[in-house]
């Protein structure tokens, strides 16, 4: 996949929008030193090229009732495309799963899951993961403290 060329102004637009996607076009234009019409065209181009993939509200996890963040490593029962596809389908349909990544090394996947409490984690593991035909083994880790939680990319301006 070809990476679109970004100049300093494009990078500034992306950096500002990562921090606050609710910026009006006029506010964004002022911060990146462009006219509102030039800024609007650049933002539209960045959206069309897929660099801006969407705009989202950041919901406070704890205030929404999800007290626990859990990382679960998973080993598959069989290592073939069909089994991996079954596991991917499971991950896609479980709303508790925030991230799921295929790994190199000892474990096949690491999954970030949010639950309301320990009972929710237990139910998730025992009712969703362990009975699934694709899964052989799981290991859970509960996050005690989050030192950094960011989706911002290090776009240098």
Beta strands, then each sheet from edge to edge (+ up, - down):
strand 1: 68-76
strand 2: 97-102
strand 3: 109-115
strand 4: 135-142
sheet 1: 2+ 3- 1+ 4-
end
